Amino acid sequence: MAQLFAQENPNKTPLIVADKDLFVDHINDEHQDELAMFINVFTKATLREDSIPSIVELYPEGMLLALTSINSDQTHFEHAPYPTEQHFIHFTAPVSDSVSLQEQYIALLQRAATKLGKRTIKLREQFFTVMEGYYASPNMYRLLVTAPDNTPLNQPGYAYLFDLGASFVTSTIAVGEQSDADDSDNSDKFQGVYRYYSLRKAWQDTDSSSVNAWIDVYIHGDTPGGNWARSLGTGAQIKSVREYPEKLDHLTNGQCLLIGDETSLPTIANLLENWQNPLPPLVLVITNDADDISYLNALTLSERLSNDEHFKQNNLLHIVNTAKTTLTEQIMTTLNTCLTASPITIDKVWGALEAADIKSLRPQLKSALGLSRQDMTIQVYWRTS
């Protein structure tokens, strides 16, 4: 499955496909944990804490990964010395285009996660039926839906990749024909547009025995996702094509820090309702509208957290985003102020923000908190166009 790779005599022809550089940059910036998993599962290499995995080159047969050791004062692997190790990871089938590249990467991800006993991405079509839509806070639009019977009920952050061009009215579609159906009024507007949305909550309805769920969408201007959510009427059926579990296993113990904006508020809310860690988390919430904090104020805390009558007052720190300073500065200032006033040590971190903010925040958090990659999951939930 893997082999050490001699850089001076690769004897392979690099892959030429559309958006190759974008794919490599995306994986290197946002999915280093997955590359680390490939190294751990498919090679005999020992992955040190100061080693940064990255894709060096793609080939039809597989991908060349490098392990680069960085010093504690280096924040980006591109400024580090030349890679100390290189490993070639074979695909299960040759890659010839962008679609097969995505498929083979996901196949590797599924194989690696299965070997480690981890939940991972699933490629399957699922259908949800809209019951109603309404605002859960000034800018968070909620879809109440009937969900598939296999929907996870207690997995915060579980996300579905929705096809925004594949909504249609259930009553007009015969059983067995749903996978080919499309709403022509919406397909022209949303064709080829997909968005991940995490379930805010899923539960089994006691009256109907069906699974119901909330899908909460942040409304911020004229965007495909917001327009799609608000266009869906009662009875509309929506389709997802992938589903992805959030990486939250590290939060079961230790003092945790959660960081999120409007796009990750559904995950944070679900976490707080299902929190089992004996220690209450510190939560940094960023919103552009101060009134959107009502989204969290209205939730029902888990039994562990509800025993602390001051949790929302002491542990829920609200940042109203301002253009005067960068979001990273606002987060680090708020965090440093809190840690100075309270004698706690952060052991684990989970956070999800915009891509540029994550790229800026990740190294500063790692430097300030000194956490390992296993204890700090900071990832991209969206990116500015």
C-alpha positions as CSV (number, residue, x, y, z in Angstrom):
1,M,0.0,0.0,0.0
2,A,2.9,2.4,0.7
3,Q,6.6,2.6,0.0
4,L,9.5,4.9,0.7
5,F,9.9,7.1,-2.3
6,A,13.3,8.0,-3.9
7,Q,13.0,11.7,-4.8
8,E,16.0,11.6,-7.3
9,N,14.4,8.8,-9.4
10,P,10.6,8.8,-9.1
11,N,10.1,7.0,-12.4
12,K,6.5,8.2,-12.4
13,T,4.6,10.8,-14.5
14,P,2.8,13.4,-12.4
15,L,-1.0,13.5,-12.7
16,I,-2.5,16.2,-14.9
17,V,-6.1,17.1,-14.1
18,A,-8.1,20.2,-13.7
19,D,-7.9,21.9,-10.3
20,K,-5.1,19.7,-9.1
21,D,-3.3,22.5,-7.3
22,L,-6.5,23.6,-5.6
23,F,-7.0,20.0,-4.4
24,V,-3.4,19.7,-3.1
25,D,-3.6,23.1,-1.3
26,H,-7.0,22.3,0.2
27,I,-5.8,19.0,1.6
28,N,-2.5,20.4,2.9
29,D,-4.2,23.4,4.6
30,E,-7.3,21.7,6.0
31,H,-6.9,18.0,6.2
32,Q,-3.5,17.3,7.7
33,D,-5.1,15.0,10.2
34,E,-6.3,12.7,7.3
35,L,-2.8,12.7,5.8
36,A,-1.4,11.8,9.2
37,M,-3.9,8.9,9.4
38,F,-2.6,7.7,6.0
39,I,0.9,7.7,7.2
40,N,0.0,5.9,10.4
41,V,-2.1,3.2,8.7
42,F,-0.4,2.7,5.3
43,T,3.3,3.1,6.2
44,K,5.7,1.9,8.9
45,A,6.8,5.5,9.7
46,T,6.6,6.9,13.1
47,L,4.8,10.2,13.1
48,R,6.4,12.6,15.5
49,E,4.4,15.5,17.0
50,D,6.6,18.1,15.2
51,S,6.2,16.4,11.8
52,I,3.8,18.0,9.4
53,P,2.4,15.7,6.6
54,S,1.7,17.1,3.2
55,I,1.0,16.1,-0.4
56,V,4.1,16.7,-2.5
57,E,2.8,15.4,-5.8
58,L,-0.1,13.4,-7.3
59,Y,0.3,10.6,-9.8
60,P,-2.3,8.3,-11.5
61,E,-1.1,5.5,-9.3
62,G,-1.2,7.4,-6.0
63,M,0.1,10.3,-4.0
64,L,3.5,11.3,-2.7
65,L,3.4,12.4,1.0
66,A,6.2,14.2,2.8
67,L,6.9,14.4,6.5
68,T,8.5,17.7,7.5
69,S,9.8,18.4,10.9
70,I,9.3,22.0,12.1
71,N,10.7,23.9,15.0
72,S,8.4,25.2,17.8
73,D,8.7,28.8,16.5
74,Q,7.7,27.8,12.9
75,T,4.0,28.1,12.2
76,H,3.7,27.0,8.6
77,F,5.3,23.9,7.0
78,E,6.1,25.8,3.8
79,H,8.8,27.7,5.7
80,A,10.3,24.6,7.2
81,P,13.4,22.7,6.0
82,Y,13.2,20.1,3.2
83,P,11.1,17.1,4.0
84,T,12.9,14.5,6.1
85,E,10.8,11.5,4.8
86,Q,8.7,10.8,1.7
87,H,6.2,8.0,1.3
88,F,4.1,6.9,-1.7
89,I,0.5,5.9,-1.0
90,H,-1.1,3.8,-3.7
91,F,-4.6,4.4,-4.9
92,T,-6.8,1.3,-5.3
93,A,-7.4,2.2,-8.9
94,P,-5.7,4.6,-11.4
95,V,-6.8,8.2,-11.4
96,S,-7.5,9.9,-14.7
97,D,-9.6,13.0,-13.8
98,S,-10.8,15.2,-11.0
99,V,-13.8,13.0,-10.2
100,S,-11.7,9.8,-9.9
101,L,-9.2,11.7,-7.8
102,Q,-11.9,12.6,-5.3
103,E,-13.2,9.1,-5.4
104,Q,-9.8,7.5,-4.7
105,Y,-9.0,10.0,-1.9
106,I,-12.2,9.1,-0.2
107,A,-11.6,5.4,-0.7
108,L,-8.3,5.8,1.1
109,L,-9.9,7.8,3.8
110,Q,-12.6,5.1,4.3
111,R,-10.0,2.3,4.4
112,A,-7.8,4.1,6.9
113,A,-10.7,5.0,9.2
114,T,-12.0,1.5,9.1
115,K,-8.7,0.0,10.1
116,L,-8.6,2.4,13.1
117,G,-12.2,1.8,14.0
118,K,-13.2,5.4,13.3
119,R,-16.3,6.8,11.8
120,T,-15.8,8.3,8.4
121,I,-17.4,9.7,5.2
122,K,-20.2,7.8,3.6
123,L,-21.2,8.2,-0.1
124,R,-24.9,7.5,-0.4
125,E,-28.1,9.3,-1.3
126,Q,-30.4,10.2,1.5
127,F,-33.8,12.0,1.3
128,F,-35.4,14.4,3.8
129,T,-38.9,15.9,3.6
130,V,-39.5,19.5,4.8
131,M,-42.2,19.9,7.3
132,E,-41.8,23.7,8.0
133,G,-39.2,26.5,8.0
134,Y,-38.8,29.4,10.4
135,Y,-36.2,31.6,12.1
136,A,-34.6,30.2,15.2
137,S,-32.7,33.5,15.8
138,P,-32.5,36.7,13.7
139,N,-30.2,35.1,11.1
140,M,-30.5,31.4,11.6
141,Y,-33.2,29.8,9.5
142,R,-34.4,26.4,10.7
143,L,-35.8,23.6,8.5
144,L,-37.8,21.0,10.4
145,V,-37.6,17.8,8.4
146,T,-38.5,14.2,8.4
147,A,-35.1,12.4,8.2
148,P,-34.1,8.9,7.1
149,D,-34.5,6.1,9.7
150,N,-30.7,5.6,9.8
151,T,-30.0,9.2,10.9
152,P,-27.7,9.3,13.9
153,L,-29.6,10.7,16.9
154,N,-26.7,11.5,19.2
155,Q,-23.8,12.6,17.1
156,P,-23.2,16.4,17.3
157,G,-21.8,17.8,14.1
158,Y,-23.0,15.0,11.8
159,A,-23.1,16.7,8.4
160,Y,-24.9,16.0,5.1
161,L,-23.8,17.3,1.7
162,F,-27.0,18.6,0.2
163,D,-27.6,19.0,-3.5
164,L,-29.2,22.4,-3.7
165,G,-30.6,21.6,-7.2
166,A,-32.4,18.5,-6.2
167,S,-35.4,19.6,-4.2
168,F,-38.9,18.6,-5.3
169,V,-42.4,18.0,-3.9
170,T,-42.8,14.5,-2.5
171,S,-46.3,14.1,-3.6
172,T,-45.4,14.4,-7.3
173,I,-42.9,11.6,-7.3
174,A,-43.6,7.9,-7.5
175,V,-41.9,5.5,-5.2
176,G,-38.7,4.2,-6.6
177,E,-38.2,7.3,-8.8
178,Q,-36.8,9.7,-6.3
179,S,-33.2,9.4,-7.3
180,D,-33.9,10.8,-10.7
181,A,-36.3,13.5,-9.8
182,D,-35.6,17.2,-9.9
183,D,-37.5,20.4,-9.5
184,S,-37.0,22.3,-12.7
185,D,-37.8,25.6,-11.1
186,N,-34.8,25.3,-8.8
187,S,-32.4,23.2,-10.9
188,D,-31.5,26.1,-13.2
189,K,-30.7,28.3,-10.2
190,F,-28.9,25.8,-8.0
191,Q,-27.6,23.2,-10.5
192,G,-24.2,21.9,-9.5
193,V,-24.2,23.6,-6.1
194,Y,-23.7,21.6,-3.0
195,R,-23.4,22.6,0.6
196,Y,-22.6,20.7,3.9
197,Y,-25.0,21.4,6.7
198,S,-24.7,19.8,10.2
199,L,-27.9,18.5,11.8
200,R,-28.7,20.8,14.8
201,K,-30.6,18.0,16.4
202,A,-32.2,14.6,15.4
203,W,-34.8,12.7,17.5
204,Q,-37.4,10.0,17.1
205,D,-41.0,11.4,17.1
206,T,-43.1,9.6,19.7
207,D,-46.3,9.9,17.8
208,S,-45.2,9.0,14.2
209,S,-42.1,6.9,15.1
210,S,-40.3,8.7,12.3
211,V,-37.0,10.5,12.8
212,N,-37.3,14.3,12.8
213,A,-34.4,16.7,12.6
214,W,-33.4,20.4,12.5
215,I,-31.2,21.7,9.7
216,D,-30.2,25.3,10.6
217,V,-28.8,27.6,7.9
218,Y,-27.1,30.9,8.5
219,I,-28.7,33.6,6.4
220,H,-26.2,36.3,5.3
221,G,-27.2,38.1,2.2
222,D,-27.9,36.6,-1.3
223,T,-26.2,33.2,-1.0
224,P,-27.1,29.9,-2.7
225,G,-27.5,28.1,0.7
226,G,-29.7,30.8,2.3
227,N,-31.8,31.2,-0.8
228,W,-32.2,27.4,-1.1
229,A,-33.3,27.0,2.5
230,R,-35.9,29.8,2.4
231,S,-37.3,28.6,-0.9
232,L,-38.3,25.2,0.5
233,G,-42.0,24.8,1.2
234,T,-43.9,22.1,3.2
235,G,-43.6,18.8,1.5
236,A,-40.4,19.6,-0.5
237,Q,-38.0,16.7,-0.5
238,I,-34.3,17.4,-0.4
239,K,-31.4,15.1,-1.3
240,S,-27.9,14.6,0.3
241,V,-25.2,12.7,-1.5
242,R,-22.5,12.4,1.3
243,E,-22.5,12.4,5.0
244,Y,-19.6,13.1,7.3
245,P,-19.1,12.6,11.1
246,E,-17.5,15.5,13.0
247,K,-14.2,14.8,14.8
248,L,-15.2,15.2,18.4
249,D,-13.9,12.0,20.2
250,H,-11.1,14.0,21.9
251,L,-13.6,16.1,23.9
252,T,-14.7,13.3,26.2
253,N,-12.3,14.3,29.0
254,G,-10.1,17.2,30.0
255,Q,-10.8,21.0,30.0
256,C,-12.2,21.8,26.5
257,L,-12.3,24.9,24.5
258,L,-15.0,25.3,21.8
259,I,-14.8,28.0,19.2
260,G,-17.4,28.7,16.5
261,D,-19.3,31.2,14.4
262,E,-22.8,31.1,13.0
263,T,-22.0,28.2,10.6
264,S,-20.8,26.0,13.5
265,L,-23.3,27.1,16.1
266,P,-25.5,24.1,15.3
267,T,-22.6,21.8,16.2
268,I,-21.8,23.7,19.4
269,A,-25.5,23.7,20.4
270,N,-25.8,20.0,19.9
271,L,-22.6,19.4,21.8
272,L,-23.8,21.4,24.8
273,E,-27.1,19.5,24.8
274,N,-25.2,16.2,24.9
275,W,-22.2,17.1,26.9
276,Q,-20.9,14.2,29.0
277,N,-17.4,15.4,29.9
278,P,-17.2,15.9,33.7
279,L,-15.6,19.4,33.1
280,P,-17.8,22.1,31.6
281,P,-16.3,23.5,28.4
282,L,-15.2,27.1,27.7
283,V,-17.1,28.3,24.7
284,L,-16.1,31.2,22.4
285,V,-19.0,32.2,20.1
286,I,-18.6,34.7,17.3
287,T,-21.6,36.3,15.6
288,N,-22.0,39.3,13.3
289,D,-25.3,40.2,14.8
290,A,-25.3,40.5,18.6
291,D,-28.9,39.2,18.8
292,D,-27.9,35.8,17.3
293,I,-26.6,34.8,20.8
294,S,-30.2,34.0,21.5
295,Y,-29.7,30.9,19.4
296,L,-27.6,29.4,22.3
297,N,-29.4,31.0,25.2
298,A,-32.6,29.1,24.2
299,L,-31.0,25.6,24.2
300,T,-31.5,22.9,26.9
301,L,-28.2,22.1,28.4
302,S,-27.1,18.5,29.1
303,E,-27.8,17.2,32.6
304,R,-24.1,17.7,33.6
305,L,-24.1,21.3,32.4
306,S,-27.5,22.2,33.8
307,N,-26.2,21.4,37.3
308,D,-24.0,24.5,36.9
309,E,-26.4,27.4,37.2
310,H,-23.7,29.9,36.1
311,F,-22.5,28.0,33.0
312,K,-24.0,30.3,30.4
313,Q,-22.8,33.4,32.4
314,N,-19.3,32.2,33.1
315,N,-18.4,29.8,30.3
316,L,-20.2,31.2,27.3
317,L,-18.1,34.0,25.9
318,H,-19.7,36.1,23.1
319,I,-17.6,38.0,20.6
320,V,-19.5,40.3,18.3
321,N,-17.3,40.4,15.2
322,T,-16.0,43.9,14.2
323,A,-14.0,45.0,11.2
324,K,-11.7,47.1,13.5
325,T,-9.5,44.1,14.3
326,T,-9.0,40.7,12.8
327,L,-11.1,37.8,14.1
328,T,-8.0,36.0,15.3
329,E,-7.0,39.0,17.4
330,Q,-10.4,39.2,18.9
331,I,-10.4,35.5,19.7
332,M,-6.9,35.5,21.2
333,T,-7.5,38.6,23.2
334,T,-10.8,37.2,24.7
335,L,-9.1,33.8,25.4
336,N,-6.1,35.4,27.1
337,T,-8.2,37.6,29.2
338,C,-10.3,34.7,30.3
339,L,-7.3,32.4,31.1
340,T,-5.6,35.2,33.0
341,A,-8.7,35.7,35.2
342,S,-9.4,32.0,35.7
343,P,-6.8,29.4,36.7
344,I,-7.7,26.8,34.1
345,T,-5.5,25.0,31.6
346,I,-7.0,24.1,28.2
347,D,-6.4,20.4,27.4
348,K,-8.5,20.0,24.2
349,V,-9.8,22.3,21.5
350,W,-12.5,22.0,18.8
351,G,-13.3,24.9,16.5
352,A,-14.8,25.7,13.1
353,L,-14.6,29.0,11.2
354,E,-13.9,30.6,7.8
355,A,-10.9,29.3,5.9
356,A,-8.7,32.4,6.2
357,D,-9.5,32.8,9.9
358,I,-8.6,29.2,10.6
359,K,-5.3,29.6,8.8
360,S,-4.5,32.6,11.0
361,L,-5.8,31.2,14.2
362,R,-4.5,27.6,14.2
363,P,-0.7,28.5,14.7
364,Q,-1.5,31.1,17.4
365,L,-3.6,28.6,19.3
366,K,-1.0,25.9,19.0
367,S,1.7,28.3,20.2
368,A,-0.4,29.6,23.1
369,L,-1.8,26.3,24.3
370,G,1.0,23.9,23.3
371,L,-1.4,21.1,22.3
372,S,-0.8,18.1,20.1
373,R,-2.6,17.6,16.8
374,Q,-4.7,14.9,18.4
375,D,-6.0,17.3,21.0
376,M,-6.7,20.3,18.8
377,T,-9.2,20.1,15.9
378,I,-9.6,23.4,14.2
379,Q,-11.2,23.2,10.8
380,V,-12.8,25.1,7.9
381,Y,-16.6,25.2,7.8
382,W,-16.8,27.8,5.0
383,R,-14.8,30.2,2.9
384,T,-15.4,33.6,1.4
385,S,-15.9,33.6,-2.3
